[in-house]
Amino acid sequence: MADLFVVRHGETEWSLSGQHTGRTDLPLTDEGRTQARALRPVLHRCSFALVLASPLQRARETAALAGLSPVFSDDLLEWDYGSYEGRTAADIRAERPGWDIWRDGAEGGETPAEVAARAERVIARVLPALDQGDVCLVAHSHFLRMLATRWLEQEIDFGARLPMEPTAVGRLGLRRGIRVLHEWTAPPDRSRITRS
């Protein structure tokens, strides 16, 4: 049975500082490049029928350093954080106590429902490809968490329970016609990603 692998890009300056990085096109740090290279032996355990990636340079560079040749899709862009771009969650909550991206979205950016709709489009594109073999997505933390949430047919706020560190890898799949979560994420040096 083919699986859907989801890979978060490597470290950037803003992922290191905890700043929301949506559409700002930041490069990987040197550590992020090292992390991305460490994905190569993990991902080369599979032969992918389809590889998709966000067009932002942090995802493009991660895919290239991991030895992947993706097709780029705007549907895999990170959440549009609007006026929260470049700000930390603590900074936003100082202004908006109790704010939660999964419930409240981003002022001037995308709502949770809009991000979920993009995730559903990606799932619709991926499902037929799984008949041909494994699929790999290289993208961003919040988007991939939303995608996993919708894959599992959970409520949107479930994504808050699926943290992803830089270059974390997850494996989603189908078992007896049910969408399942096989493995969820560890950096490549601690990855136990296997084929079942």
N, C-alpha and C positions, 0 to 999 in steps of 0.2 A: 504494500500500500504506500503510495506517495505521500510525502509530508510537505508542509509549508514551514520553511525556516524564516525567522524574522531576526534581523541583525541591526542593532543600533550602531550608528557611526562612532568613531573614536573621539577621544577627548578634544575639546576646544577650550580656549581661554574662558569663555562664558559658561561652559558646562562645569568647568573647574570652580568657578566663582558662584555658581548657582543662579546665574542670570537667565531669564527666559530668552531663548534664542529661537525665534520662529523663522522669519524670512531674511534676517541679517545673514549674509553669506560669508561666514567665518571659515578660515582654514583649520585644519587639525594642528594641534601642538606637536612638538617632537614626540612627546609621550603618546599622543593620539596616533601618530604614524607607527610607532612601535606596537601599540595595541592592535592596529589594523593588520599589520604583517602577521601577528600571532593568530589571526583568524584563518590564515591560509590552510594549515594542516587540519583544522576543525572542519572547515567547509569542503575541503577536497575529499572528504569521506563520501561525498554525494556527487552524483552527476545530475545537474539541474536542467530540466526541460525549459525553464523560464527563469530569468533573473530580472527583477525590476528594482529601480533605485530612484530616490529623490534626485532632482537635478542640482541641488545645492552642493557646493564643493566639498563640504565635510562628508557627505554621503558618497559622492563620486570618488573622492580620494580613498575613502575606506574600501569601497568595492574594488578599485584598481589594485590597492596594496594587498587585498585579500585574494587577488587572482581571478576576480569575477569580471565579466563583460556584460553589464546590464543594459537594458532598455530603460530610458528615463521617463518618468511619469510625474506630472504635476500633482496627481492625486496622492502621491506619497510625501508631499511637502509637510513640514511641521505645522502645527497649529499656528494660525495667524494670531499673534498676541496683541495686535493693535497697539494701544498706548502703554501696554505692559511690557512691550519689547525691551529687553536689556535690563529689566528690573527683577529683583529677587522676590520670592513669595512673601518673605518677612516685610519687605518694603511696601508691597501692595497691601498686605493685611494691616499695616500701620495706618493706612489711609482708608481701607475698607475692612474693618474687623469681621472675621469669619469667612472672608472670601475663599472660594474653592473653585479652581479652574473647571473641575468636572461638573459642577453645578451651575456656576455663574458665568463661565466663559470669559472672554477677554473684551474689555471695553474698547470699542472701535475695531475689534477683530472678529474672529469666528466664535460662534456659539458651539456648545457641545454637540447639538444636533447637526450642525453643518459639518463638523469634523467626522461625526458618525456616518453621515451620508457619503463622504469621500471614502471612508473605510469600507462601506458596503459596496461601492463601485469597484474597489480593488478586489474584494472578495469575489464579486461576480466575474471579474476578469481571471482570477486565479483558479477558481473551481474547475473550469474545463481543462486548464493546463495540467491539473493534477492527474488527469487521466493519462497524460503522456509521461509523467515522472515528477520528481521533487521540484519545488518552486522556492526561490529565495528572494526576500525583500530586504533591501538595505535602506534604512530611513532613520527616523528620529523617535526619541523616547515617548513623548505624549501621543504622537500619531500611532506608533506601533502598539502602545498600550490600548488605545481606542480600537485598533484593528483586532487585537486579541479579544477584547471585550465583546465586540460584535461577532467575531468568529464563534465565541462561546454562547452567543445569544443572551448576554447578560444586560442588565440596566447599565446605562452610560457610566454612572459613578463607580462601577466595579473596577474601572481602569486605575483608580487610586490605589488599588490593592496589588498592582502589578509593577513594582519598581523595575527600572532597567538602568544599569550602569553602562558607561561607554563600552562599546563592542560586546555587549551581552548578546547572547544567542538564545532564541527560544524555538521550540518545535511544536507546531500545531498539526492536527491531522483529523482523520475520520476513523471512527471505529464503529462498525455495524450501522453505518449511516448517520452516526451522531458526531457532531464536531467536538473534538476533545483537545485538551492541553496535555501534551506528552511530557514536555520539560519546559521549565521557565528559568530563568536566565542566570548565567554566571559568566564572568570574564573568560576568555578563551583558555587561559592557563589553568582554570579550575573547571572547565566545561566537561560535562559528562554526556554531551550530546551524542547519541548513538542511533543506530538504525534498529527498529524493532521488527 
